[in-house]
Amino acid sequence: MSQYKPSGHGVVVAIDGPSGSGKSSTSRGVAADLGLRYLDTGAQYRALTWWMIEHGVDVDDAAAIASASLWPRLESGTDPEAPTITVDGRRVDAEIRGQAVTDAVSRVAGVQTVRNRLIELQREYIRAALAEGPGVVAEGRDIAAVVWPVADTKIYLTADQAVRAARRGAENGGADLIKTQADLARRDAEDALTTRPLDAAPGAVVVDGTHLSLADVIARIVEIATEAVRS
């Protein structure tokens, strides 16, 4: 573990980037190395989407999504070694990775009522991490620009689309590469309506992982975050 000792207050490391860029694995590794909590904001959007599908909410009806988004109770476990996501007390870590959720999550996330609720929930988790411990690594699409613009370290993690597709396909058990690449392009386009998936936030350091191993990316971000605290 890195000798990472914030002076006087907790810290927030914000890691944004497009789908398939390796944010989750990277963020968990960075959080574990630095002794910070880990917040997967994308899992919250996926969990809410899963709940709507399970309860028959029309995910093409923005008004229905907005109304239903206030009902379920979401909880994120922030241990980087074993993060969890629950909906109304039920663990749904595996369920939220299904194709139905993947296909619908951008539409649900694009409804402003959903975004308002989850952004505030994410801020609550960040505040708790700052109050109770050394801080948190929060990852998503717009952490540095919207959720926590005063983050101590802002990272924009990216990679070539072909590499992102290959990695996502491997995660999904060798899924068809062409279909996976098309899915990523669709997600990028849909996400761009409400977030900045292909755009770094002001002040963010761009880390391109196209030709780097996961360990190399983690080490680079740990170095950036440690330097930010020391400066």
Residue, then its C-alpha position, 0 to 999 in steps of 0.5 A: m500500500s502506498q504511503y498516502k497520508p492526507s494532511g488535515h482532511g480527507v481527499v476525493v479522487a474523481i475518475d471519469g471516462p467512457s464505458g469500457s475504459g477500465k474505470s471500475s478495475t482501476s478505481r478499485g485498485v487505486a482505492a485499495d492502494l491508497g487506503l480509500r473507500y471506493l464509490d461506483t456511481g455507475a452501479q447505482y444507475r444500473a441498480l435503479t435501471w434493474w429495479m425498473i425493469e423488474h417492476g415493469v416500468d417503461v424505460d422508454d417513458a421519461a415521465a414513468i422513469a422520473s416517478a418511479s426513481l423515487w421509490p427504491r432504496l439504493e445502498s453502495g458498499t464502499d470497500p474496494e476489495a469487495p464493493t456491493i450494490t443493494v436495492d431495497g436490501r437485496r444484493v444485485d451485483a450480478e443482476i445489474r450486469g445483464q444485457a437488458v440493464t446495459d441496453a437501458v441504463s443510458r435512457v434511465a440515467g438521462v432522465q434529470t430526476v434520476r440524475n438529481r436523486l443519484i447525484e445527491l446520493q453520491r455526494e452523501y457518500i462522498r461527504a461520509a467518506l470525508a467525515e469518517g475516514p481518509g476519503v474516497v475514489a469515486e468513478g463514473r461519467d461526470i464526477a469531476a465536472v458535476v458530482w464533486p468539482v472540488a475533488d483533490t485529484k481529477i482523472y479522465l481515463t480513456a482508451d481507443q474504442a477498439v481496445r475498450a471493446a476488446r476489454r469489455g468483450a473479455e469481461n463478458g465472456g468473449a462477446d462478439l467484438i463487432k457487437t460490443q464495439a457497436d454497443l459502446a458507440r451507442r452508449d457513448a452517444e446516449d451518455a453524451l446527451t447528459t454527461r461528458p463521456l468523451d470529454a475531460a473535465p476542467g483540471a482533469v489529468v488525462v490517462d490513456g490506458t490504450h497501451l498500458s496494463l491495469a497495474d501501470v494505469i493504477a500506478r500512474i493514478v496513485e502517483i498523480a493523487t499522491e503528488a496532488v496531496r503533497s503539493 
